[in-house]
Amino acid sequence: VFSPETKLKENDLNVRVFLDDTGFPEDPATGSANGNLAGYLIAHNFFESKNIAYRVEQGFQIGRPSILNIQAENSIQILVGGKVFLIAKGEWY
């Protein structure tokens, strides 16, 4: 779920990701969901451009405020970044 109504004026979107079957009601910062959202926003011309850069706030409603920086060009290359607190780490095989 996303909205242009933000808690902090310097952010562009407020995003919420609900997780029913994981034991956690909501994710405070979701790179994969925000990457998909960037493709959706480009496809639907939300920012009236195919090259976009914007700030997302997520997790504010659950007391774990997070800021993600999103950049995308024609939905071919989508970059999602921000500062993190490492909780777990893994490797793909």
C-alpha positions in Angstrom: 0.0 0.0 0.0 1.4 3.4 -0.9 0.4 7.0 -0.5 1.8 10.4 -1.3 0.7 11.6 2.2 3.9 11.3 4.3 4.8 11.8 7.9 7.9 13.8 6.9 7.7 16.5 4.2 11.1 15.6 2.7 9.7 12.1 1.7 7.8 11.4 -1.4 5.8 8.3 -0.5 4.6 6.5 2.6 4.7 2.7 2.0 3.3 -0.1 4.1 3.8 -3.9 3.5 1.6 -6.2 5.5 2.7 -9.8 6.2 -0.1 -12.1 7.3 1.5 -15.5 7.4 5.0 -14.7 8.7 4.3 -14.0 12.3 5.0 -10.3 11.8 2.1 -8.0 11.0 4.1 -5.5 9.0 7.6 -5.1 7.5 9.4 -1.9 8.5 11.5 -1.7 5.3 11.0 -3.8 2.2 13.5 -3.6 -0.6 11.8 -6.2 -2.8 8.4 -4.6 -2.5 9.7 -1.1 -3.2 11.6 -2.3 -6.3 8.3 -3.7 -7.6 6.5 -0.5 -6.7 9.1 1.5 -8.7 8.2 -0.6 -11.8 4.5 0.0 -11.2 4.9 3.7 -10.7 6.8 4.0 -14.0 4.3 1.9 -15.9 1.5 4.0 -14.6 3.3 7.3 -15.0 2.9 8.3 -11.4 5.8 10.8 -11.4 5.2 11.7 -15.0 8.6 10.4 -16.0 10.3 7.1 -17.0 13.4 8.1 -15.0 12.6 8.5 -11.3 14.3 9.1 -8.0 12.3 9.4 -4.8 12.4 8.8 -1.0 10.1 6.3 0.7 9.2 6.2 4.4 8.1 2.9 5.8 7.6 1.5 9.3 6.6 4.8 10.9 3.2 3.4 12.0 4.8 0.5 13.8 7.5 2.5 15.6 10.4 1.4 13.3 10.8 4.3 10.9 12.8 3.6 7.8 13.9 5.6 4.8 14.6 4.0 1.4 16.0 5.8 -1.6 14.7 4.5 -4.9 16.0 5.2 -8.4 14.7 3.7 -11.6 15.3 4.2 -15.4 12.6 3.0 -17.7 12.0 0.1 -15.2 15.0 -1.6 -16.7 17.3 -0.8 -13.8 15.8 -0.3 -10.4 18.0 0.6 -7.4 16.7 0.5 -3.8 19.0 1.6 -1.0 19.2 3.1 2.5 20.9 2.7 5.8 20.3 -0.6 7.6 20.8 -2.2 11.0 22.1 -5.7 10.3 19.9 -8.3 12.0 20.5 -11.4 9.9 22.8 -12.3 7.0 22.7 -15.1 4.5 24.1 -16.3 1.2 22.5 -17.5 -2.1 23.8 -20.8 -3.5 
